Amino acid sequence: MVDGGRQLKRLRPAPQGRGYRIRKRSNHVTLIVDSKSTETTQN
């Protein structure tokens, strides 16, 4: 599962002395790992 994380807000130079906002996005990744149990039978 992937959820949105925090954003880093930065400014980038633009023409005529202006600045464009840049949002550097990150995310949260959730991994669920499950183990499978196997039973061994010996005859």
Secondary structure, DSSP 4 states (H G I P E B T S, - for coil): -EEEEEEEEEEEE-GGG-EEEEEEEEEEE-----PPP------
